[in-house]
Amino acid sequence: LTDQALRSFLVSQAAENKYWPADEELVRELTKLPVYRRLSRARLRMVLEAIEDHRRGYAGGGRAFAGMRVPRSRYWIEHVMPQRWETYWKPPTVGTPEERAHRIHTFGNLTLLTERLNESVSNGPWGQQDEERGKCSALKQHDVLLINRDLDAHCQSNDWTDQSIESRTRALIECIKNVWAVPDGHKS
């Protein structure tokens, strides 16, 4: 009974700061939102940690398949394609450099890394799988987070591109929808 009353209350909110968006609206906004610039680092880290927990099989108080949730506030937020991309990264093939500057701060280009790994790959090139200095090979060799395991699945010809960012953004948003589901009875 209390659960249903809480759900009814949440879905009835109409004020801008209390409104609960439908999935379609969430997807539309999060696809283009430069979250790195718009959310506090603590809040953004919380979302990325929740995605990692979900990937580990953790579900609302339940036990994770991996045995534990990701430790809180221990990882750095890293841009896969760095904010200063011009040194190692090709110009965008679709869109303008200004559009890329915006896209770099969306969910699909952000991840969690340990401080040490972040320092070693920060602002560096993506690189081919066999390239020693590249982020791709460093993550494959040294990273333990599940949120990073499928980065190369979003690559275009072994390269991290604007299309990779958009593809991963959509995948992470699907995960977010599973973590924070819209309450039953929500009016789209």
C-alpha positions, -999 to +999 in steps of 0.1 A: +000+000+000+028+025+009+047+015-023+016+022-044+010+056-026+046+066-032+044+056-069+011+075-073+027+106-057+058+105-079+039+101-112+014+129-103+042+156-099+040+182-126+063+210-113+095+213-133+118+204-104+096+174-094+086+161-128+094+124-135+101+121-173+090+092-195+116+070-211+113+087-245+119+121-230+148+108-209+165+092-240+160+124-260+175+147-234+204+124-222+214+117-258+225+153-263+231+166-228+267+175-220+265+158-186+302+164-178+295+201-178+259+201-165+261+176-136+283+178-105+312+154-106+298+136-076+264+131-092+279+120-125+302+096-107+271+082-089+254+075-123+285+058-137+289+038-106+252+027-108+258+016-144+288-004-132+268-020-104+241-029-129+266-045-152+279-065-122+244-078-117+236-057-086+198-049-084+184-028-056+197-043-025+203-077-041+236-095-044+258-087-074+271-115-097+306-101-092+302-104-055+303-067-047+293-033-058+319-009-072+336+010-044+321+045-041+340+077-049+373+058-057+373+062-094+381+092-116+358+103-144+378+102-177+369+113-212+376+084-237+382+110-264+400+137-245+388+173-242+420+183-260+416+158-288+434+176-316+469+162-307+461+125-314+426+122-328+414+127-363+390+156-371+353+146-371+341+130-404+305+139-395+296+173-380+319+201-370+347+205-344+322+226-323+297+197-324+324+174-313+334+197-284+298+193-272+296+155-279+328+149-259+309+157-227+280+133-232+276+100-214+290+078-242+325+095-240+328+093-202+340+064-180+355+055-147+391+047-142+415+043-112+436+073-105+468+056-117+452+043-150+436+077-156+470+094-152+487+070-177+461+073-205+447+108-199+447+129-231+463+101-250+454+085-283+428+056-286+453+035-305+450+002-322+448-029-300+485-036-305+497+000-299+513+002-265+505+038-257+468+037-267+439+039-243+423+008-259+452-015-251+458+000-216+422-006-207+422-041-220+454-049-201+448-031-168+411-022-162+387-043-142+355-024-146+327-039-167+316-004-179+348-003-200+347-039-214+326-030-244+342+002-255+358-013-285+324-027-295+314+008-303+345+016-324+345+023-361+374+006-378+394+002-345+390+039-339+370+058-313+349+083-333+320+107-329+298+078-340+313+056-313+304+082-287+268+083-300+265+045-301+278+041-265+256+070-253+225+051-265+238+019-248+245+036-215+211+053-216+194+019-220+213+007-189+202+039-170+166+031-179+170-003-163+186+011-132+160+039-126+128+025-141+098+048-147+072+041-120+041+021-130+012+043-141+034+070-155+017+090-182+040+094-212 
